[in-house]
Amino acid sequence: MNIPRVLNKKNRVLLSELTKTDFKLRYQGSVLGYLWALLRPLMMFAILYVVFAKLLRFGSDIPHYPVYLLAGTTMWSFFTECTSQGIQAMVTRGDLIRKISFPKYIVVVSATLTAVINMLINLVVVIIFALINGVEPSWSWLLVPLSLIELYTLSLGIAFLLGAINVKYRDITSIWDVLTQALFYAVPIIYPISMVIESSMLAAKVILLNPIAQAIQDIRYNLITPETVTTWNFINNTFLQILPIIFIILILLFAAFYFRKKSKFFAEEI
Amino acid sequence: MKHRKLGIRKEILTDSDIAISVSNLSKSFQLPTEKAFGLKQALFNRLRGVKGFKEQKVLSNISFTVKKGEFLGIVGRNGSGKSTLLKTLAGIYYPENGEIIIDGNLIPFIELGVGFNPELTGRENVYLNGALLGFSRKEMDAMYNEIWEFAELKEFQDQKLKNYSSGMQVRLAFSIAIRAQGDILLLDEVLAVGDAAFQKKCEDYFESLHGNQTVILVTHSMENITKFCDRAILIENGKIILNGDPKKVAKAYKNLWS
């Protein structure tokens, strides 16, 4: 697999057809169809909002907290959807892998692109809610795509790495399910990071070194309110600040290397 | 996993009259001995020093060549290694040892209708299957009508595939498959599709390939071997035991059971 062949015409056509198929099939046979791409995260948000913002009174110190919460849950859903679909892609597309010869990464990328489409739709909803909520449009919005790319890169790295292992050891799917549940609480999505800072500075710093937390806080900072605590304004060591990004790059490089090595045997192992 | 040194498979373009050259090709699979799927079992096996799989030699030291324009048949019992050979030629499996050199553009049909999805319409499936065969949307648009006419299923094109009978599905798949233009075609048991009238059409298609196209055909039908093939290979236990005249090979194949 040399570079010019990676995205030749044939592979591009295959990628786009598989993505379209994935997207079409996702909501096949449901009455509301594509609307579920919007409804699911909105309902999730409604539940979290009632429990955490209204009942537990979290986030009273953060302006536009409902939108702040929605942006967090949207990005979190993107991350979990992207990784779980990506990890399972090879197994769900096993029939193709066993019967035709094509670059296997296409299967993973097409599965994650469906999550990207869903996320972009939801991002529009977040922006609409933000405007309704009185958030002023700002130039900093233009920085949001950077964080989205960062989050997608991380998801892709995890999907390639764990997806390759999952071909042989299907336990990975279940392990990742549990891990994401745990990770959800390690990222300041439903609780404001200020709550952690009150009890432990160190814990807050560790939390913000997580690339997912860093990306989500950056999106909130640029999109909703500059009062958001981010890795950049909370940690003052330059090396530590860029650590999450180094981590993401390393994961992707290692995952690509590992996936490429293992993908030769997917057809016989799946 | 231990490091596996791999053989070579490469596609080139030259003026030589050899389309495919296979030398000393070997392939084995690691078959799990007990339930080795799952991390727990893998850990147990590692701790107890059990390998968890056994090597099954599927192809050993296979060598043959196919000339350009030749129609080659491959026969053998179930489990003799025919399909593994075809899949290795197609690039789905990696050769473990040996060398495969392919001169030209190779189009494999290991199975008809790869990627067909019952929840999609006939139309959507045609485009999806076409993409898997390497056709662009534009190329598919150009041959779309021909495909449905050959399949004789035009009135069903907007029905979901799950409402097609299995015969109809295969007919549609076959009609897409034969549009593929390549220098070398690999066909695995795709001849027996549809009813008598459709089979006649398929046979005419194979007749038209004869002499114009390099074809490798894997089949259990000795009738097709003697009718279409210029040469045939008999495989038994992963080894070539006869390579030559189709009639002789067909006879030897029948003798395997006596």
Interface residues (C-beta under 8 A of the other chain):
Chain A: K9 K10 V13 L14 S16 E17 L18 T21 K24 L25 Q28 G29 D95 L96 I97 R98 K99 I100 S101 F102 K168 Y169 R170 D171 K264 F265 A267 E268
Chain B: L6 F29 F37 G38 L39 K40 A42 K87 A90 G91 I92 Y93 Y94 P108 I110 E111 V114 G115 N117 E119 L120 E124 Y127 L128 A131 L132 G134 F135 S136 R137
